[in-house]
Amino acid sequence: QNAAAAHLSAMLASAPGPPGPDTGFRDDAPLTSQQHSQQQQAVQAVQAQEAARAAKQRREEKIHQQAADQAQADQLRCHLHKKINSKCKKCQRYQDFLKGLENRDTKSAPGARASGGMSASGGAGGEVLDIANPKSYGFSPLLQTHVIESAHFKALLSMDTLQAMIEEMHQFADNIEPYMTNSSTIPTPLFCCLYRLFTMGLQAAQLRTLVEYVDNPYIRCTGFLFIRLGLQPDVLWSWLGDYVLDDEELRPQKNSDWRTTVGEYVEGLLTQDKYYSVPLPRLPMSTKRQVEAKLAPITQCRKRTRANKDLLDVYREGGVKVEANCGGVWMRGRTVDLLEEVSSRIKVVVKLEDDTEEEVHLGRVILADSRYANYTPKPTRGRERSRSRSPRDGVDWARTKGRSDKDLLDEMRKADRERAVCSSGKEYARKPVGYKAACALPREQGAASSRLMEEETFVPMKQSRRRSPSPGTRQQEEFRKAPSAEHQARMQQLFEKYGMAKGSDASSQRADIDTPD
């Protein structure tokens, strides 16, 4: 780049000047300030082009190198062991190859080059994350426009450190929705801060600070949204998979009665296509199927977590026989330690039968020690008695594996297929109504609207109008009400038989009675 710039400056300096009129100036006269600025601009333009070309070349080389490394890793990987076995030579070669890749990356990328991202203290360092869409950051065009034009985001442009953004979210972020209540144009402070974090250029360590924040769940949600909207689909599970079993309480608003957990929130980000009314970036079908396979047993794991939390005293002891679910396979082992630093994500260190140690979430471990088969934990103060032995569904999740991951995945995909099929009832889409037909449809009105229309039109709105019957209809109704000829003849006979006799008897009785003259 420096050589190209020097070559360009030498060419500009050696180029003869334009022949002017008889002014007495020579061609080798010193450059004016305007000519000097034009020369500097040309040099800067060439340098910018060279820098862009070099950056593009580095990106292409990185992509090719990653593809070659992945292909070589697939060839070296042992297909007999799902986990690396220290006694297998092929697994050892595969592990050495992975360590070599890690050492090469650490030497070349993180500390060697300066990056534009800011650390938590405001300094530079670390590796900038690879954003999938650096133009919109995964935001919909409408939401991006509303955020950029908002006054809150314009005020955030003066903040350049992650610590300042965390303090801002502590003060104003109290809602996980994209828009303010009763508004479709004003974005919430959380989304304004989220967009500002994208423009700052976060690093991996900074993003990990957000998602593992302790004091405020809304700051954690900002980190989860950053991952879902900004990062590549193939790294979503590596970032979010550890948090789908997080049982920290989360409310959509601080004063909301409805509550959920951080794990269910993360699961919704991975499975839903929309976040409230905002569309999320679509996942490739291969990634989506892999995520579905990971999420299929999550419901059982949450039940097992609640049951195992009553048995923490047992898991704190060393050498307890357990079975751990590692990659969908149940393996026997013994407890080594209980990691309780994060109360919402408790993990158990298990030493497996092949002498390898694994950190397994509490929801993926069952108790297999016969010494604690009838163990009942002591009820703590202010807490109900343990329900691990007698849960509502009648299953002891602390000691039961439950259904296999394959069965749960097949059931989940079957339910999705049934929801997608339009086969019965009114599940099919209705024909769209035209504008004029929609105007003629009856509308439901509240009491206030009806009262307002009555005041304006002086016509009671609750009158029921009846159409006047036509002459033909009136004659038909009278004919239906008139008795038949047979009925009239029968009644006539009864009247002649009993009515006339009664009349003659009554007249004879009146004639026998003496009356005054």
MARGULUM-350557 format. One record per residue (C-alpha): x, y, z; residue in three letters. Coordinates in steps of 0.1 Angstrom, whole numbers, always signed. Each point is the difference from the previous one (the first is absolute). Layout:
<rs>
+-------+-------+-------+-----+
!     X !     Y !     Z !   r !
+-------+-------+-------+-----+
!     X !     Y !     Z ! ala !
...
+-------+-------+-------+-----+
</rs>
This chain:
<rs>
+-------+-------+-------+-----+
!     X !     Y !     Z !   r !
+-------+-------+-------+-----+
!    +0 !    +0 !    +0 ! gln !
!   +28 !   +24 !    +9 ! asn !
!   +18 !    -8 !   -32 ! ala !
!   -31 !    +6 !   -21 ! ala !
!    -5 !   +34 !   +18 ! ala !
!   +36 !   +10 !    -6 ! ala !
!    -2 !   -10 !   -36 ! his !
!   -32 !   +21 !    -5 ! leu !
!   +15 !   +30 !   +18 ! ser !
!   +32 !    -3 !   -22 ! ala !
!   -22 !    -1 !   -31 ! met !
!   -19 !   +31 !   +10 ! leu !
!   +32 !   +18 !    +9 ! ala !
!   +17 !    -8 !   -33 ! ser !
!   -30 !    +7 !   -22 ! ala !
!    +5 !   +33 !   -19 ! pro !
!   -24 !   +28 !    +8 ! gly !
!   -25 !   +14 !   -25 ! pro !
!   +15 !   +25 !   -24 ! pro !
!   -14 !   +34 !   +11 ! gly !
!    +0 !   +33 !   -17 ! pro !
!   +30 !   +23 !    +1 ! asp !
!    -1 !    +4 !   +37 ! thr !
!   +37 !    -7 !    +6 ! gly !
!    -6 !   -30 !   +22 ! phe !
!   +21 !   -31 !    -5 ! arg !
!   -12 !   -36 !    -2 ! asp !
!   +22 !   -10 !   +30 ! asp !
!   -15 !   +27 !   +22 ! ala !
!   -10 !   -12 !   +36 ! pro !
!   -35 !   -14 !    +4 ! leu !
!   -28 !   +22 !   +14 ! thr !
!   -21 !   -10 !   +30 ! ser !
!   -29 !   -11 !   -22 ! gln !
!   +22 !   -22 !   -21 ! gln !
!   +16 !   -15 !   +32 ! his !
!   -34 !    -8 !   +15 ! ser !
!   -11 !   -17 !   -33 ! gln !
!   +32 !   -21 !    +1 ! gln !
!    -7 !   -11 !   +35 ! gln !
!   -36 !    -9 !    -8 ! gln !
!   +12 !   -21 !   -29 ! ala !
!   +25 !   -18 !   +22 ! val !
!   -27 !    -7 !   +27 ! gln !
!   -24 !   -13 !   -26 ! ala !
!   +26 !   -25 !   -13 ! val !
!    +8 !   -11 !   +35 ! gln !
!   -37 !    -5 !    +8 ! ala !
!    -4 !   -22 !   -31 ! gln !
!   +31 !   -20 !    +9 ! glu !
!   -12 !    -5 !   +36 ! ala !
!   -35 !   -11 !   -12 ! ala !
!   +15 !   -24 !   -25 ! arg !
!   +24 !   -15 !   +27 ! ala !
!   -29 !    -4 !   +25 ! ala !
!   -21 !   -18 !   -26 ! lys !
!   +29 !   -22 !    -8 ! gln !
!    +5 !    -8 !   +37 ! arg !
!   -37 !    -9 !    +4 ! arg !
!    +1 !   -23 !   -30 ! glu !
!   +32 !   -17 !   +12 ! glu !
!   -16 !    -4 !   +35 ! lys !
!   -31 !   -17 !   -15 ! ile !
!   +21 !   -23 !   -22 ! his !
!   +22 !    -9 !   +30 ! gln !
!   -30 !    -7 !   +22 ! gln !
!   -15 !   -23 !   -26 ! ala !
!   +33 !   -18 !    -5 ! ala !
!    +4 !    -4 !   +38 ! asp !
!   -36 !   -14 !    +3 ! gln !
!    +6 !   -25 !   -27 ! ala !
!   +33 !   -11 !   +15 ! gln !
!   -17 !    -3 !   +35 ! ala !
!   -28 !   -21 !   -15 ! asp !
!   +26 !   -24 !   -14 ! gln !
!   +19 !    -3 !   +33 ! leu !
!   -30 !    -3 !   +22 ! arg !
!    -6 !   -35 !   +15 ! cys !
!   -34 !   -14 !    -9 ! his !
!    +0 !   -26 !   +27 ! leu !
!    -1 !   +24 !   +29 ! his !
!   -24 !   +29 !    +4 ! lys !
!   +23 !   +14 !   +27 ! lys !
!   +37 !    +2 !    -2 ! ile !
!   +15 !   -32 !   +15 ! asn !
!   +35 !    +5 !   +15 ! ser !
!    +8 !   -37 !    -8 ! lys !
!    -8 !    +3 !   -37 ! cys !
!   +28 !   +10 !   -23 ! lys !
!   -23 !   +15 !   -26 ! lys !
!   -17 !   +21 !   +27 ! cys !
!   +33 !   +12 !   +12 ! gln !
!   +11 !   +11 !   -35 ! arg !
!   -34 !   +18 !    -3 ! tyr !
!    +5 !   +17 !   +33 ! gln !
!   +35 !   +11 !    -9 ! asp !
!   -12 !   +14 !   -32 ! phe !
!   -27 !   +21 !   +18 ! leu !
!   +25 !   +13 !   +25 ! lys !
!   +23 !   +10 !   -29 ! gly !
!   -28 !   +20 !   -16 ! leu !
!    -8 !   +17 !   +33 ! glu !
!   +37 !   +10 !    +5 ! asn !
!    +2 !   +13 !   -35 ! arg !
!   -32 !   +21 !    +4 ! asp !
!   +11 !   +14 !   +34 ! thr !
!   +34 !   +10 !   -15 ! lys !
!   -14 !   +16 !   -31 ! ser !
!   -33 !   +16 !    +9 ! ala !
!    -9 !   +12 !   +35 ! pro !
!   +30 !   +18 !   +15 ! gly !
!   +20 !    +6 !   -31 ! ala !
!   -22 !   +26 !   -18 ! arg !
!   -19 !   +30 !   +14 ! ala !
!   -37 !    +1 !    -5 ! ser !
!   -26 !   +27 !    +0 ! gly !
!   -21 !   -15 !   +29 ! gly !
!    +1 !   +13 !   +36 ! met !
!    +6 !   -21 !   +30 ! ser !
!   -20 !    +2 !   +32 ! ala !
!   +24 !   +26 !   +14 ! ser !
!    +1 !   +20 !   -33 ! gly !
!   +33 !   -13 !   -14 ! gly !
!    +6 !   -19 !   -32 ! ala !
!    +8 !   -36 !    -3 ! gly !
!   -15 !   -34 !    -8 ! gly !
!   -17 !   -13 !   -31 ! glu !
!   -29 !   +18 !   -17 ! val !
!   -30 !   -23 !    -6 ! leu !
!   -10 !   -10 !   -35 ! asp !
!   -33 !   +17 !    -7 ! ile !
!   -22 !   -18 !   -25 ! ala !
!   -16 !   +32 !   -14 ! asn !
!   +21 !   +30 !    +7 ! pro !
!   -24 !   +23 !   -19 ! lys !
!   -32 !    -6 !   +20 ! ser !
!   +13 !   -21 !   +29 ! tyr !
!   -30 !   -23 !    -4 ! gly !
!   -25 !   +28 !    +7 ! phe !
!   -30 !    +3 !   -23 ! ser !
!    +1 !   +32 !   -22 ! pro !
!   -29 !   +16 !   +18 ! leu !
!   +14 !    -6 !   +35 ! leu !
!   +35 !   +11 !   -10 ! gln !
!   -15 !   +33 !   -13 ! thr !
!   -19 !    +6 !   +32 ! his !
!   +31 !    -7 !   +21 ! val !
!   +23 !   +23 !   -20 ! ile !
!   -25 !   +28 !    +1 ! glu !
!    -8 !    -3 !   +37 ! ser !
!   +13 !   +27 !   +24 ! ala !
!   +13 !   -27 !   +24 ! his !
!   +23 !   -16 !   -25 ! phe !
!   +14 !   +34 !   -11 ! lys !
!    +9 !    +6 !   +37 ! ala !
!   +17 !   -33 !    +2 ! leu !
!   +25 !    +9 !   -28 ! leu !
!   +21 !   +19 !   +26 ! ser !
!    +6 !   -33 !   +19 ! met !
!   +30 !   -20 !   -11 ! asp !
!    +6 !   -26 !   +28 ! thr !
!   -19 !   -31 !   +10 ! leu !
!    -1 !   +11 !   +36 ! gln !
!   -18 !   +32 !    -9 ! ala !
!   -25 !   -21 !   -20 ! met !
!    -6 !   -23 !   +29 ! ile !
!    -7 !   +29 !   +23 ! glu !
!   -24 !   +14 !   -26 ! glu !
!   -19 !   -33 !    -3 ! met !
!    -1 !    -3 !   +38 ! his !
!   -17 !   +33 !    +2 ! gln !
!   -25 !    -1 !   -29 ! phe !
!    -3 !   -36 !   -13 ! ala !
!   -31 !   -15 !   +17 ! asp !
!   -18 !   -16 !   -30 ! asn !
!   +10 !   -27 !   -24 ! ile !
!   -25 !   +10 !   -27 ! glu !
!   +12 !   +18 !   -32 ! pro !
!   -24 !   +29 !    +3 ! tyr !
!   -13 !   +20 !   +29 ! met !
!   -35 !    -7 !   +14 ! thr !
!   -28 !   +13 !   -22 ! asn !
!   +24 !   +11 !   -27 ! ser !
!   +11 !   -15 !   -33 ! ser !
!   +27 !   +26 !    -8 ! thr !
!   +20 !    +7 !   +32 ! ile !
!   +25 !   -28 !    +7 ! pro !
!    +8 !   -10 !   +36 ! thr !
!   +32 !   +10 !   +17 ! pro !
!   +12 !   -36 !    -1 ! leu !
!    -1 !    -1 !   -38 ! phe !
!   +16 !   +34 !    -3 ! cys !
!   +29 !   -12 !   +22 ! cys !
!    +1 !   -33 !   -20 ! leu !
!    +5 !   +19 !   -33 ! tyr !
!   +27 !   +22 !   +16 ! arg !
!   +19 !   -31 !   +11 ! leu !
!    -1 !   -12 !   -36 ! phe !
!   +15 !   +33 !   -12 ! thr !
!   +27 !    -1 !   +27 ! met !
!   +13 !   -34 !   -11 ! gly !
!    -1 !   -24 !   +29 ! leu !
!   +26 !   -27 !    +7 ! gln !
!    -6 !   -35 !   +11 ! ala !
!   +11 !    +7 !   +36 ! ala !
!   -24 !   +30 !    +2 ! gln !
!   -29 !   -20 !   -14 ! leu !
!    +7 !   -27 !   +26 ! arg !
!    -1 !   +27 !   +27 ! thr !
!   -35 !   +11 !   -12 ! leu !
!   -16 !   -35 !    -1 ! val !
!   +15 !   -10 !   +34 ! glu !
!    -9 !   +33 !   +18 ! tyr !
!   -13 !    -6 !   +35 ! val !
!   -20 !   +30 !   +12 ! asp !
!   -24 !    +7 !   -29 ! asn !
!   -17 !   -26 !   -22 ! pro !
!    -8 !   +27 !   -26 ! tyr !
!   +37 !    +5 !    -7 ! ile !
!    +3 !   -37 !    -6 ! arg !
!   -29 !    +1 !   -24 ! cys !
!   +19 !   +27 !   -19 ! thr !
!   +29 !   -24 !    -4 ! gly !
!   -23 !   -28 !   -11 ! phe !
!   -16 !   +22 !   -26 ! leu !
!   +34 !   +11 !   -12 ! phe !
!    +9 !   -37 !    -6 ! ile !
!   -33 !    -8 !   -17 ! arg !
!    -1 !   +30 !   -23 ! leu !
!   +36 !    +6 !    -8 ! gly !
!   +21 !   -32 !    +1 ! leu !
!    +2 !   -28 !   -26 ! gln !
!   -26 !   -28 !    +2 ! pro !
!   +26 !   -27 !    +4 ! asp !
!   +13 !   +15 !   +33 ! val !
!   -34 !    +6 !   +17 ! leu !
!    +0 !   -32 !   +19 ! trp !
!   +36 !    +3 !   +12 ! ser !
!   -10 !   +34 !   +15 ! trp !
!   -36 !    -7 !   +12 ! leu !
!    +0 !   -37 !    +7 ! gly !
!   +13 !    +4 !   +35 ! asp !
!   -28 !   +24 !   +10 ! tyr !
!   -31 !   -19 !   -11 ! val !
!    -2 !   -16 !   +35 ! leu !
!    +6 !   +32 !   +18 ! asp !
!   -28 !    +4 !   +26 ! asp !
!    +5 !   +37 !    +9 ! glu !
!   -34 !   +17 !    +2 ! glu !
!    -8 !   +25 !   -28 ! leu !
!   -30 !   +23 !    -4 ! arg !
!    -7 !   +17 !   -33 ! pro !
!    -5 !   +33 !   +19 ! gln !
!   +10 !    +8 !   +36 ! lys !
!   -36 !    +4 !   +11 ! asn !
!   -13 !   -30 !   -20 ! ser !
!   -19 !   -28 !   +18 ! asp !
!   +10 !   -25 !   -26 ! trp !
!   +35 !   -15 !    +4 ! arg !
!   +22 !   -25 !   -17 ! thr !
!   +36 !   -12 !    +2 ! thr !
!   +31 !   +10 !   -19 ! val !
!    +3 !   -35 !   -14 ! gly !
!   -35 !    +1 !   -14 ! glu !
!    +7 !   +34 !   -15 ! tyr !
!   +32 !   -13 !   -17 ! val !
!   -20 !   -30 !   -13 ! glu !
!   -25 !   +23 !   -15 ! gly !
!   +27 !   +19 !   -18 ! leu !
!   +13 !   -32 !   -16 ! leu !
!   -34 !   -14 !   -10 ! thr !
!   -22 !   +29 !    -9 ! gln !
!    +1 !   +19 !   -33 ! asp !
!   -12 !   +33 !   +15 ! lys !
!    +9 !   +19 !   +31 ! tyr !
!   -33 !   +16 !    +9 ! tyr !
!    -9 !   +17 !   -33 ! ser !
!   +36 !    +3 !   -13 ! val !
!   +13 !   -28 !   -23 ! pro !
!   +32 !   -17 !   +10 ! leu !
!   +27 !   -11 !   -24 ! pro !
!   -10 !   -34 !   -16 ! arg !
!   +21 !   -30 !    +9 ! leu !
!   +12 !   -25 !   -27 ! pro !
!   -20 !   -32 !    +1 ! met !
!   +31 !   -20 !   +10 ! ser !
!    +7 !   +23 !   +29 ! thr !
!   -37 !    -1 !   +10 ! lys !
!    -1 !   -37 !    +1 ! arg !
!   +31 !    -2 !   +21 ! gln !
!   -14 !   +25 !   +25 ! val !
!   -33 !   -20 !    +1 ! glu !
!   +20 !   -31 !    +9 ! ala !
!   +17 !   +18 !   +28 ! lys !
!   -32 !   +16 !   +14 ! leu !
!   -22 !   -32 !    -1 ! ala !
!   +10 !   -13 !   +35 ! pro !
!    +1 !   +35 !   +16 ! ile !
!   -35 !    -4 !   +17 ! thr !
!   +11 !   -32 !   +17 ! gln !
!   +33 !   +16 !   +10 ! cys !
!   -19 !   +29 !   +17 ! arg !
!   -21 !   -24 !   +20 ! lys !
!   +32 !   -19 !   +10 ! arg !
!   +17 !   +33 !   +11 ! thr !
!   -29 !    +8 !   +23 ! arg !
!    +2 !   -35 !   +15 ! ala !
!   +38 !    -1 !    +4 ! asn !
!    +0 !   +34 !   +18 ! lys !
!   -15 !   -18 !   +29 ! asp !
!   +30 !   -24 !    +0 ! leu !
!   +28 !   +25 !    +0 ! leu !
!   +14 !   -13 !   +33 ! asp !
!    +5 !   -34 !   -17 ! val !
!   +17 !   +15 !   -31 ! tyr !
!   +24 !   +20 !   +23 ! arg !
!   +14 !   -33 !   +12 ! glu !
!   +28 !   -16 !   -21 ! gly !
!    -2 !   -35 !   -15 ! gly !
!   -38 !    -2 !    -3 ! val !
!   -10 !   -23 !   -29 ! lys !
!   -19 !   +19 !   -27 ! val !
!    -8 !    -2 !   -37 ! glu !
!    +6 !   +30 !   -21 ! ala !
!   -14 !    +9 !   -34 ! asn !
!   +30 !    +9 !   -22 ! cys !
!   -10 !    +8 !   -36 ! gly !
!   -33 !   -19 !    +2 ! gly !
!   +17 !   -32 !   +15 ! val !
!    -4 !   -10 !   +36 ! trp !
!   +34 !    -9 !   +15 ! met !
!    +8 !   -13 !   +35 ! arg !
!   +23 !   +19 !   +23 ! gly !
!    +6 !   +15 !   +35 ! arg !
!    -3 !   +35 !   +13 ! thr !
!   +31 !   +20 !    +5 ! val !
!   -12 !   +35 !    +8 ! asp !
!   -31 !   +22 !    -1 ! leu !
!    +3 !   +34 !   -17 ! leu !
!   -23 !   +24 !   +17 ! glu !
!   +16 !   +33 !   -10 ! glu !
!   -30 !    +8 !   -22 ! val !
!   -32 !   -10 !   +19 ! ser !
!   -22 !    +0 !   -31 ! ser !
!   +24 !   -24 !   -19 ! arg !
!   +13 !   -26 !   +25 ! ile !
!   +24 !   -26 !   -15 ! lys !
!   +14 !   -32 !   +13 ! val !
!   +36 !   -11 !    -8 ! val !
!    -3 !   -37 !    -9 ! val !
!   +29 !   -24 !    -4 ! lys !
!   -12 !   -25 !   -27 ! leu !
!   +10 !   -36 !    -4 ! glu !
!   +27 !    +8 !   -25 ! asp !
!   +18 !   +22 !   +26 ! asp !
!   -11 !   +33 !   -17 ! thr !
!   -16 !   +28 !   +20 ! glu !
!   -30 !   +19 !   -13 ! glu !
!   -19 !   +30 !   +12 ! glu !
!   -37 !   -10 !    -4 ! val !
!   -30 !   +21 !    +8 ! his !
!   -21 !   -11 !   +30 ! leu !
!   -29 !    -8 !   -23 ! gly !
!   +20 !   -26 !   -19 ! arg !
!   +10 !   -21 !   +30 ! val !
!   -19 !   -27 !   +18 ! ile !
!    +8 !   -16 !   +33 ! leu !
!   +10 !   -37 !    -4 ! ala !
!   +14 !    -7 !   +35 ! asp !
!   -19 !   -27 !   +19 ! ser !
!   +10 !   +17 !   +33 ! arg !
!   -23 !   +29 !    -8 ! tyr !
!   -28 !   -20 !   -15 ! ala !
!   -24 !   +10 !   +29 ! asn !
!   +17 !   +33 !    +8 ! tyr !
!   -25 !   +28 !    +9 ! thr !
!   +14 !   +35 !    +4 ! pro !
!    -8 !   +19 !   +31 ! lys !
!   -26 !   +28 !    -7 ! pro !
!   +16 !   +34 !    +4 ! thr !
!   -16 !   +29 !   +18 ! arg !
!   -25 !   +19 !   -21 ! gly !
!    +0 !   -27 !   -27 ! arg !
!   -24 !   -28 !    -6 ! glu !
!   +11 !   -36 !    +4 ! arg !
!   +19 !   -15 !   -29 ! ser !
!   -20 !   -12 !   -29 ! arg !
!   +27 !   -19 !   -17 ! ser !
!   -14 !   -33 !   +13 ! arg !
!   -37 !    +8 !    -6 ! ser !
!    -2 !   +24 !   -29 ! pro !
!   -33 !    +9 !   -17 ! arg !
!    +6 !   -22 !   -30 ! asp !
!   +10 !   -30 !   +21 ! gly !
!   +35 !    -2 !   -13 ! val !
!   +31 !    +2 !   +21 ! asp !
!   +21 !   +22 !   -23 ! trp !
!   +30 !    +0 !   +24 ! ala !
!    +5 !   -37 !    -8 ! arg !
!   -18 !    -6 !   -33 ! thr !
!   +15 !    +5 !   -35 ! lys !
!   -34 !    +6 !   -16 ! gly !
!    -6 !    -4 !   -37 ! arg !
!   +28 !    -2 !   -24 ! ser !
!   +11 !   +31 !   -19 ! asp !
!    -9 !   -17 !   -33 ! lys !
!   -36 !    -7 !   +11 ! asp !
!    -4 !   +36 !   +12 ! leu !
!   +14 !   +14 !   -33 ! leu !
!   -23 !   -22 !   -21 ! asp !
!   -30 !   +11 !   +21 ! glu !
!    +9 !   +36 !    -3 ! met !
!    +4 !    -2 !   -38 ! arg !
!   -32 !   -19 !    -4 ! lys !
!   -19 !   +27 !   +19 ! ala !
!   +16 !   +26 !   -23 ! asp !
!   -11 !   -19 !   -31 ! arg !
!   -36 !    -3 !   +14 ! glu !
!    -1 !   +37 !    +6 ! arg !
!   +12 !    +7 !   -35 ! ala !
!   -27 !   -22 !   -17 ! val !
!   -33 !   +17 !    -8 ! cys !
!   -23 !   -30 !    +1 ! ser !
!   -30 !    +5 !   +22 ! ser !
!   -24 !   +27 !   +13 ! gly !
!    +8 !   +36 !    -7 ! lys !
!   +38 !    -3 !    +2 ! glu !
!    +3 !   +11 !   -36 ! tyr !
!    +5 !   +36 !    -9 ! ala !
!   -32 !   +20 !    -7 ! arg !
!    -5 !   +19 !   -32 ! lys !
!   +10 !   +36 !    +4 ! pro !
!   -29 !   +24 !    +2 ! val !
!    -1 !   +30 !   -24 ! gly !
!    -1 !   +36 !   +11 ! tyr !
!   -37 !    +6 !    -7 ! lys !
!   -11 !   -34 !   +15 ! ala !
!   +21 !    +8 !   +31 ! ala !
!   -17 !   +34 !    +4 ! cys !
!   -34 !   -18 !    +0 ! ala !
!    +9 !   -24 !   +28 ! leu !
!   -16 !    +6 !   +34 ! pro !
!   +24 !   +14 !   +26 ! arg !
!    -1 !    -5 !   +37 ! glu !
!    -3 !   +33 !   +18 ! gln !
!    +6 !    +7 !   +37 ! gly !
!   -24 !   +20 !   +22 ! ala !
!   +19 !   +32 !    -4 ! ala !
!    +0 !    -2 !   -38 ! ser !
!   -37 !    -7 !    -1 ! ser !
!    -8 !   +28 !   +24 ! arg !
!   +21 !   +24 !   -21 ! leu !
!   -19 !    -9 !   -32 ! met !
!   -33 !    +3 !   +18 ! glu !
!    +9 !   +35 !   +11 ! glu !
!   +11 !   +10 !   -35 ! glu !
!   -29 !   -15 !   -20 ! thr !
!   -28 !    +0 !   +27 ! phe !
!    -8 !   -36 !   -11 ! val !
!    +1 !   -28 !   +26 ! pro !
!   +26 !   -25 !   -12 ! met !
!   -17 !   -30 !   +16 ! lys !
!   -32 !    +1 !   -19 ! gln !
!    -8 !   -33 !   -19 ! ser !
!   -15 !    +8 !   -34 ! arg !
!   -25 !   -25 !   -14 ! arg !
!    -9 !    -1 !   -36 ! arg !
!   -37 !    +3 !    -8 ! ser !
!   -14 !   -32 !   -13 ! pro !
!   -11 !    -2 !   -37 ! ser !
!   -37 !    -5 !    -9 ! pro !
!    +6 !   -36 !   -11 ! gly !
!   +18 !    -8 !   +33 ! thr !
!   -28 !   +15 !   +20 ! arg !
!   -27 !   -21 !   -18 ! gln !
!   +22 !   -32 !    +5 ! gln !
!    +2 !    +7 !   +37 ! glu !
!   -38 !    +6 !    +3 ! glu !
!    -6 !   -32 !   -19 ! phe !
!   +23 !   -19 !   +23 ! arg !
!   -18 !   +14 !   +31 ! lys !
!   -36 !    -9 !   -13 ! ala !
!   -14 !   -34 !   +10 ! pro !
!    -4 !   -27 !   -26 ! ser !
!   -35 !    -9 !   -16 ! ala !
!    +0 !   -34 !   +17 ! glu !
!    +5 !   +16 !   +34 ! his !
!   -28 !   +25 !    -6 ! gln !
!   -24 !   -28 !   -10 ! ala !
!    +7 !   -20 !   +31 ! arg !
!    -5 !   +30 !   +22 ! met !
!   -33 !    +7 !   -17 ! gln !
!   -13 !   -35 !    +7 ! gln !
!    +9 !    +3 !   +37 ! leu !
!   -17 !   +34 !    +2 ! phe !
!   -32 !   -14 !   -16 ! glu !
!    +0 !   -31 !   +22 ! lys !
!    +6 !   +16 !   +34 ! tyr !
!    -5 !   +37 !    -5 ! gly !
!   -36 !    -1 !   -14 ! met !
!   -12 !   -25 !   +27 ! ala !
!   +14 !   +21 !   +28 ! lys !
!   -17 !   +30 !   -14 ! gly !
!   -35 !   -17 !    -2 ! ser !
!    +2 !   -14 !   +35 ! asp !
!    +9 !   +33 !   +14 ! ala !
!   -30 !   +17 !   -17 ! ser !
!   -25 !   -27 !   +13 ! ser !
!   +13 !    +5 !   +36 ! gln !
!    -6 !   +37 !    -3 ! arg !
!   -36 !    -6 !   -12 ! ala !
!    -9 !   -21 !   +31 ! asp !
!   +11 !   +26 !   +25 ! ile !
!   -28 !   +23 !   +13 ! asp !
!    +8 !   +36 !    -8 ! thr !
!   -17 !   +31 !   +13 ! pro !
!   -27 !   +14 !   -21 ! asp !
+-------+-------+-------+-----+
</rs>
